[in-house]
């Protein structure tokens, strides 16, 4: 919703840009010590750090997806009597969905990397904690196996997201085929 609001309204963008542009470049892993103070060690800390890392690609892709909507679509909507909030819901958001879906896929990869990193240094469970234990015990084959498992999990997540994107945004593939 925030990305849609920023993408639609320059006034809203001006009101939020300082906060967004201040927070966005802060690496999620740099917030781990603060997250530990706020949430302690455990799942709530991991959730906060992962959510923080994942929100930015979705936000940026949403903003630019909304801003990149073809003006002709707005003209057609206006001719049909669609204005205001209905224009956003019926024109802007559907046209921006491919960009938003890309932001979700990018966020999933970043979230996995941040989660494994946080578990590696501060977790008591999960792939990252397992990797740290294998490294500390100089069990290199097991460490490589954990790295491969993390890669396979990332691959599986991306495959599910791609499949969902193709199903939910079926018209994007049809449109691409028409322009070949």
N, C-alpha and C positions, 0 to 999 in steps of 0.2 A: 504494500500500500504506500509506503514511504517513497519508493522508487517511482510509482505511478504519479504521486502528487508532485514530486520534484520534476518529473518529465513533462507534466502538463502545465505547471505554473512556474513561470520565471520568478514571480514574487516569492513563492514558497521556496524555490531554489536559493534565492538571495538570503532568505531567512535562516536556512539550514546549512548553507555551504561552508561557513566557518567551522561549525562543529563536525560536519562530515569530513571535510578536508583535513581537519586536525586529527580525527580518530582513524581514518582510513589507512594512513601509512604506518601506523603503529603495528609492528609484528605481533601476532597473537601469542607467540611464545614469550615475548617480552612481558606479557601480562600474567604469566603463570605465577610469579611470586605474589602479585597482588591478589590473584584469584585464590591462592592458597590461604592468604590472610582472611579473605572474605568468606570462603567456602570450606576451608580445610582441605586436607588431602582426600581425594576420593572422586566419586562420580560427578557430584555437582560442580566441582572445579573443572573437570574435563569437559563437561557439557558447556560451561560458560566459555571456555577458551575455544572450543570447536565452533560454537555458535558465532562467536565474535569473528573468527577467521572466515567462516562461510558466508556471512551476511554481505560482505563487500562486493564480491563478484556478482551476486544476484542483484544488489542495489544498482551497481554501475550498468550492468546489462539491461536492467529494466528501464533506467533513465534513458539510455541511448536507444533502446528499442522503441520507447514511446516517442522520442524526438525524431526518430528515423521513419516514422509513418509517412507514406506517400501523401502529399497534400491533395492529390486527386481524390483519394478516399474521403477526405473531409468535405471536399466540394460535393461529391455524390451524396454524402450523408446530409449535408445542409439542404441540398435540392430535395431530398426525401423528407425533410422536416426534422431530422435528428440533430439536436443541439445539446449543449451543456453536459451534464453527467451521463446522459444516454449516449452521447458521442464518444465519451471516454470508454464506457462499458461495451459499446457495440462496434466501435471502430478502432480506437487506440489500443486497447488491451489485446484484442484478437490479432491485430497486425503486429504487435510487439512480442507475442508469445514465442516465436522462434528464438529471438534474442534472449528472452527470459529463460527459456529452456537451456540455452547454451550457458547462461550464468549459473544455473543449477548444476549442470554437469561439471563446470569448472570448480564450483564450490564443493562438490562432493570429493573431488580429488584433493583439494586443499584441506578439507576437513579430515580426511583419512590421514594425510601427512602430519597434520598438527596433533591429531589424537595419538598416533603412534609415537610422535616425539614427546608429548607430554607424559604418556605412559612410560616411555623409556627412562625419563629422568625422575618422575615423581609417582609413578603408578605402582600398585601392588598386584595388578592383574592386567591382562590384555597382551596383545602382541608385542607392544613396546616394552613392557616389563619383562616378558619372556626373552626378548632380544637382549635386554640389559643383563639378565641373569646368565645367558649363554656367553655373552662377551666377557663378563667378569670371571666365568669359569673356563675361558679359553676353549669353548666348545664351538669351533668355527663352522663345522658342517651344520649344526643345529641353528646357528645364527643365520647362515645363508638360507636355510630352509624357512626360517621365520620371515626373512626379507622377501623371499619368493612368495610366501603365503600372503604377505601384505600386498604385493603386486597383483596376485590372483584375486584378492578381495576387491582391489581397486578396479580391476578389469571386469569383474562380475557386476559391481555397482554401476559402472559405465554402461555395460551391456543392458542392464535393466532400464537405466535412464534413457538410453537410445531407443530401446524398444517402446517404452512408454511415450517418448517424444514422437516416434513414427506413428503410433496408434492415435495419440491425442491430437496431433497436428498433421493429420493425413493429407490435408490440402496443400501443405508445403511441398511434399514430394510430387504431387500432381502438377503444381504450378511450375516446379523446376523442369519437369518433363515437357511441359508445353513450350518452354522457352528454348529448348534444345534444337 
